[in-house]
Amino acid sequence: MTTSWAMKRGVGVTSILFWIVLALLPLIGFVSESSSFDYYMFMGQSMLIYAIAVLGLNLLIGFNGQISLGHSAFFALGAYTAAILMNFGGWPYWATLPIAAVVCFAAGLLFGFPALKLEGHYLALATFTLAIAVPQLLKYKAIAGWTGGVGGVLLDKPDPPEWTRLSPDQWLYYVCLAAAILLFWVVFNLLRSRNGRALMAVRDHSMAASTMGIDLARYKTIAFGISAGITGVAGGLSAITVAYVAPDSFTLQLSISFLVGLVVGGIASLPGCLVGGVFIVLVQNSAQSISDWMKATFALRYDVPAWAIYGVLLLLLMYFLPAGIAGGFAQARTWWTMRGRRGRQQ
């Protein structure tokens, strides 16, 4: 359980050391002359962005017990909010992120109110329609002047401050890292608070939580809003780093990727959000390479679909690590600790 993990002594020191290691990675570029280093930095940005999106979904599913298949809609809303403010309003890229969070928080609240009457698969279907509808709405001719219609909006990638001596991709990695640290810190402290315990009480047993005086409607709606706001920040960062937004980039497949990252990383696990972000990017970038390798190695007549490899990897992970990768590490650590205690007692 993440509640017990969050309360463990020393978790703060471990987290700080982990984030310091991530902060040191771009500095390798000063000693490495690899031409592909900026590409790896871009992959690091994508991993952090997806980790933030999975964090938002985890707050809703893992810690509040609601189901969503439509978080790609909030990701798109955050991306377009940042793109429109940068392209038409001349806003600095960093100032668009709080606005994207507020806009998506408001959208999450508005969607959360009618969703209060829905639970389980009914809520999943409602959010499913949200993910299907939003890309089509972004193509609507009446707002095409703002959204770019089918063609989307092309942006300028921000330049780093001259005093940093960093490349654009190194600098944007730090921007994504700073946003990730802030949001993970906010969620971590939220879960340790009275309100966080109320959120998890609603997940564990809503009737008992209501009997204890917890306002179910309030906490479910706020959880939806905060979750959407966090995902909106991830969408804004995606628009800034990719420097392009288009409706077809925010399909249902993106929502499924968030859900897969959550399950693979570990539901109700903050470290699992980072693992899920890494998994999404690595599998998307390596599935086609694995397909080409299999065709060449085994002399296959036809290509192996990349998504078939994605599915097989997911099935294997769910079979051997049903609690996710982070959950598997936690179980292994518990087993090792118990084994050590038994050895000392003997």
Wavefront OBJ file of the C-alpha trace (Angstrom):
o trace
v 0.000 0.000 0.000
v 1.204 3.479 -0.833
v -0.138 4.794 2.434
v 2.360 2.702 4.376
v 5.131 3.470 1.882
v 4.519 7.208 2.213
v 4.793 7.020 5.988
v 8.041 5.052 6.102
v 11.000 6.698 7.756
v 13.708 7.706 5.301
v 11.479 7.905 2.232
v 12.145 11.657 2.004
v 15.926 11.171 1.867
v 15.575 8.428 -0.745
v 13.345 10.625 -2.906
v 15.747 13.566 -2.712
v 18.684 11.382 -3.765
v 16.648 9.970 -6.654
v 15.695 13.422 -7.986
v 19.313 14.601 -7.620
v 20.452 11.725 -9.833
v 17.877 12.692 -12.470
v 19.028 16.321 -12.261
v 22.644 15.316 -12.947
v 21.858 13.367 -16.139
v 21.826 16.364 -18.552
v 25.292 17.365 -17.345
v 26.657 14.283 -19.117
v 26.286 16.339 -22.296
v 29.219 18.515 -21.246
v 31.586 15.526 -21.271
v 29.933 13.436 -23.985
v 30.266 14.271 -27.655
v 27.525 11.891 -28.786
v 25.396 13.337 -31.587
v 22.360 11.486 -30.244
v 22.557 12.972 -26.738
v 19.819 15.534 -27.423
v 17.593 12.704 -28.634
v 18.069 10.928 -25.304
v 17.245 14.184 -23.543
v 14.030 14.383 -25.562
v 13.191 10.823 -24.512
v 13.838 11.855 -20.902
v 11.419 14.766 -21.337
v 8.784 12.396 -22.709
v 9.260 9.988 -19.809
v 8.782 12.765 -17.260
v 5.729 14.110 -19.097
v 4.092 10.689 -19.232
v 5.006 10.125 -15.579
v 3.130 13.339 -14.678
v 0.122 12.225 -16.735
v 0.148 8.805 -15.040
v 0.416 10.591 -11.680
v -2.799 12.475 -12.431
v -4.569 9.275 -13.455
v -3.186 7.438 -10.416
v -4.636 10.037 -8.070
v -8.075 9.348 -9.545
v -7.947 5.566 -10.010
v -5.376 4.381 -7.506
v -6.129 6.695 -4.596
v -9.785 7.619 -5.094
v -11.200 4.524 -6.786
v -12.757 6.212 -9.828
v -12.175 4.940 -13.355
v -11.219 7.078 -16.345
v -10.512 6.205 -19.961
v -10.617 9.815 -21.066
v -7.546 11.513 -19.646
v -6.203 12.077 -23.141
v -8.923 14.758 -23.384
v -7.455 16.694 -20.437
v -3.954 16.136 -21.838
v -5.154 17.665 -25.124
v -6.866 20.564 -23.351
v -3.678 21.391 -21.463
v -1.599 21.151 -24.648
v -3.912 23.413 -26.651
v -4.189 25.905 -23.783
v -0.396 26.277 -23.731
v -0.187 26.363 -27.535
v -2.880 29.035 -27.938
v -1.403 31.241 -25.208
v 2.077 30.973 -26.726
v 1.013 31.323 -30.361
v -1.681 33.987 -30.126
v -1.078 35.620 -26.751
v 2.717 35.763 -26.864
v 2.914 34.252 -23.376
v 6.243 32.846 -22.133
v 6.145 29.059 -22.171
v 6.566 28.668 -18.408
v 3.606 30.950 -17.667
v 1.241 28.784 -19.712
v 1.592 25.776 -17.413
v -0.334 27.198 -14.399
v -3.080 28.377 -16.759
v -3.263 24.914 -18.340
v -3.575 23.422 -14.846
v -6.391 25.814 -13.887
v -8.299 25.293 -17.153
v -8.080 21.505 -16.885
v -8.946 21.607 -13.175
v -12.117 23.537 -14.042
v -12.910 21.106 -16.871
v -12.385 18.170 -14.511
v -14.751 19.703 -11.971
v -17.405 20.311 -14.633
v -17.136 16.730 -15.837
v -16.922 15.417 -12.287
v -20.334 16.773 -11.274
v -22.431 14.657 -13.700
v -19.994 11.762 -13.258
v -20.975 11.575 -9.571
v -24.051 9.600 -10.567
v -21.925 7.055 -12.416
v -19.717 4.306 -11.032
v -17.664 1.435 -12.347
v -18.075 0.598 -16.015
v -20.674 3.361 -16.489
v -18.095 5.983 -15.502
v -15.531 4.271 -17.731
v -17.910 4.519 -20.706
v -18.618 8.194 -19.970
v -14.916 9.052 -19.930
v -14.443 6.848 -22.999
v -16.831 9.099 -24.947
v -14.859 12.125 -23.720
v -11.667 10.717 -25.211
v -13.441 10.003 -28.506
v -15.200 13.379 -28.753
v -12.436 15.856 -27.897
v -10.140 15.176 -30.917
v -13.128 15.650 -33.212
v -14.186 18.854 -31.466
v -10.682 20.259 -31.938
v -11.188 19.913 -35.708
v -14.451 21.900 -35.624
v -14.358 24.708 -38.199
v -15.772 27.336 -35.833
v -12.656 27.154 -33.639
v -10.155 26.129 -36.310
v -8.700 29.632 -36.226
v -7.481 28.912 -32.698
v -6.787 25.178 -32.856
v -5.441 25.008 -36.406
v -8.075 22.450 -37.344
v -6.781 19.161 -38.695
v -3.327 20.632 -39.300
v -2.809 21.676 -35.697
v -0.570 24.467 -34.394
v 3.174 24.723 -34.949
v 5.147 26.361 -32.147
v 8.674 27.647 -31.644
v 10.765 25.602 -29.260
v 11.932 27.891 -26.442
v 15.613 28.743 -26.206
v 17.463 28.228 -22.920
v 18.941 31.202 -21.043
v 22.425 31.965 -22.349
v 24.053 31.700 -18.925
v 23.078 28.020 -18.623
v 25.170 26.910 -21.647
v 22.584 24.164 -22.142
v 21.070 22.954 -25.392
v 17.297 23.452 -25.857
v 16.614 19.786 -25.104
v 18.755 19.839 -21.968
v 16.962 22.958 -20.739
v 13.494 21.553 -21.464
v 14.481 18.386 -19.613
v 15.105 20.540 -16.546
v 11.761 22.316 -17.061
v 9.965 18.948 -17.158
v 11.977 17.707 -14.173
v 11.111 20.794 -12.110
v 7.406 20.364 -12.911
v 7.575 16.656 -12.028
v 9.318 17.301 -8.699
v 6.770 19.957 -7.757
v 3.723 17.848 -8.668
v 5.018 14.656 -7.040
v 5.800 16.652 -3.896
v 2.287 18.158 -3.882
v 0.600 14.766 -4.337
v 2.886 13.122 -1.770
v 1.951 15.695 0.857
v -1.705 15.589 -0.145
v -1.829 11.846 0.469
v -0.266 12.262 3.911
v -2.833 14.904 4.884
v -6.319 14.545 6.328
v -7.851 15.183 2.907
v -5.637 12.525 1.341
v -6.743 9.952 3.883
v -10.347 10.918 3.140
v -9.723 10.364 -0.593
v -8.428 6.869 0.088
v -11.264 6.143 2.522
v -13.718 6.870 -0.300
v -11.814 4.372 -2.438
v -11.656 1.655 0.220
v -15.248 1.777 1.431
v -17.488 4.623 0.348
v -20.385 3.684 2.640
v -18.149 3.582 5.713
v -16.533 6.868 4.676
v -19.952 8.496 4.345
v -20.936 7.214 7.780
v -17.807 8.862 9.204
v -18.931 12.221 7.820
v -16.867 12.354 4.618
v -18.642 14.218 1.808
v -18.391 11.697 -1.029
v -19.573 14.092 -3.741
v -17.080 16.750 -2.715
v -14.063 14.479 -2.554
v -14.876 12.643 -5.777
v -15.360 15.881 -7.668
v -12.206 17.494 -6.281
v -10.208 14.345 -7.033
v -11.413 14.481 -10.634
v -10.475 18.163 -10.858
v -6.984 17.758 -9.379
v -6.345 14.704 -11.531
v -7.362 16.614 -14.668
v -5.245 19.616 -13.626
v -2.108 17.481 -13.215
v -2.716 15.819 -16.578
v -3.224 19.263 -18.117
v 0.242 20.328 -16.964
v 1.635 17.221 -18.675
v -0.209 18.217 -21.851
v 1.191 21.745 -21.664
v 4.715 20.395 -21.269
v 4.136 18.118 -24.258
v 3.144 21.081 -26.432
v 6.242 23.011 -25.327
v 8.732 20.171 -25.834
v 7.319 18.805 -29.106
v 6.555 22.347 -30.381
v 3.474 21.054 -32.179
v -0.101 20.086 -31.333
v -2.655 18.342 -33.538
v -5.987 16.599 -32.779
v -4.786 13.196 -33.962
v -2.047 13.229 -31.309
v -4.644 12.904 -28.532
v -6.673 9.855 -29.485
v -8.095 7.110 -27.301
v -4.828 5.232 -27.765
v -3.125 7.897 -25.632
v -5.608 7.308 -22.810
v -4.961 3.578 -23.044
v -1.217 4.271 -22.855
v -1.735 6.227 -19.629
v -3.765 3.361 -18.184
v -1.174 0.795 -19.258
v 1.589 2.866 -17.698
v -0.389 3.041 -14.470
v -1.013 -0.702 -14.319
v 2.539 -1.636 -15.296
v 4.098 0.827 -12.874
v 1.784 -0.042 -10.013
v -1.635 1.278 -9.052
v -1.633 3.443 -5.900
v 2.151 3.804 -6.043
v 3.943 7.109 -6.569
v 7.233 5.506 -7.704
v 5.106 3.403 -10.056
v 4.100 6.574 -11.932
v 7.728 7.157 -12.908
v 8.128 3.508 -13.879
v 4.975 3.752 -15.984
v 6.247 6.853 -17.788
v 9.522 5.103 -18.604
v 7.660 1.978 -19.787
v 5.381 3.908 -22.157
v 8.254 5.690 -23.900
v 10.609 2.699 -24.077
v 7.984 0.324 -25.464
v 6.707 2.838 -28.012
v 10.249 3.455 -29.236
v 11.511 -0.130 -29.147
v 8.502 -2.201 -30.260
v 9.170 -1.590 -33.965
v 12.874 -2.363 -33.527
v 12.000 -5.652 -31.836
v 9.601 -6.420 -34.697
v 12.324 -5.817 -37.304
v 14.806 -7.931 -35.318
v 12.350 -10.839 -35.070
v 11.641 -10.748 -38.792
v 15.341 -10.778 -39.672
v 16.391 -13.349 -37.057
v 13.633 -15.894 -37.629
v 13.294 -15.270 -41.395
v 9.618 -14.434 -41.082
v 7.654 -13.708 -44.233
v 5.524 -11.013 -42.623
v 6.160 -8.178 -40.212
v 5.267 -8.739 -36.577
v 2.915 -5.859 -35.603
v 4.566 -3.561 -33.086
v 1.388 -3.433 -31.014
v 1.349 -7.250 -30.846
v 4.767 -7.095 -29.172
v 3.416 -4.369 -26.875
v 0.522 -6.660 -25.918
v 2.750 -9.684 -25.294
v 5.051 -7.661 -23.042
v 2.047 -6.390 -21.130
v 0.638 -9.900 -20.668
v 3.977 -11.202 -19.397
v 4.331 -8.322 -16.945
v 0.804 -8.773 -15.633
v 1.362 -12.519 -15.217
v 4.658 -12.285 -13.356
v 4.115 -8.883 -11.662
v 0.359 -8.465 -11.061
v 1.012 -5.572 -8.647
v 3.120 -3.739 -11.239
v 6.864 -3.261 -11.390
v 6.969 -0.978 -8.348
v 4.733 -3.408 -6.460
v 7.041 -6.272 -7.406
v 10.057 -4.419 -6.012
v 8.119 -3.660 -2.828
v 7.181 -7.330 -2.425
v 10.774 -8.411 -3.049
v 12.012 -5.915 -0.464
v 9.462 -7.164 2.077
v 10.455 -10.780 1.401
v 14.156 -9.933 1.803
v 13.511 -8.067 5.057
v 11.439 -10.909 6.505
v 14.083 -13.412 5.461
v 16.742 -11.365 7.240
v 14.638 -11.193 10.412
v 14.085 -14.939 10.421
v 17.812 -15.465 9.955
v 18.636 -13.253 12.941
v 16.032 -14.998 15.121
v 17.595 -18.353 14.368
l 1 2 3 4 5 6 7 8 9 10 11 12 13 14 15 16 17 18 19 20 21 22 23 24 25 26 27 28 29 30 31 32 33 34 35 36 37 38 39 40 41 42 43 44 45 46 47 48 49 50 51 52 53 54 55 56 57 58 59 60 61 62 63 64 65 66 67 68 69 70 71 72 73 74 75 76 77 78 79 80 81 82 83 84 85 86 87 88 89 90 91 92 93 94 95 96 97 98 99 100 101 102 103 104 105 106 107 108 109 110 111 112 113 114 115 116 117 118 119 120 121 122 123 124 125 126 127 128 129 130 131 132 133 134 135 136 137 138 139 140 141 142 143 144 145 146 147 148 149 150 151 152 153 154 155 156 157 158 159 160 161 162 163 164 165 166 167 168 169 170 171 172 173 174 175 176 177 178 179 180 181 182 183 184 185 186 187 188 189 190 191 192 193 194 195 196 197 198 199 200 201 202 203 204 205 206 207 208 209 210 211 212 213 214 215 216 217 218 219 220 221 222 223 224 225 226 227 228 229 230 231 232 233 234 235 236 237 238 239 240 241 242 243 244 245 246 247 248 249 250 251 252 253 254 255 256 257 258 259 260 261 262 263 264 265 266 267 268 269 270 271 272 273 274 275 276 277 278 279 280 281 282 283 284 285 286 287 288 289 290 291 292 293 294 295 296 297 298 299 300 301 302 303 304 305 306 307 308 309 310 311 312 313 314 315 316 317 318 319 320 321 322 323 324 325 326 327 328 329 330 331 332 333 334 335 336 337 338 339 340 341 342 343 344 345 346
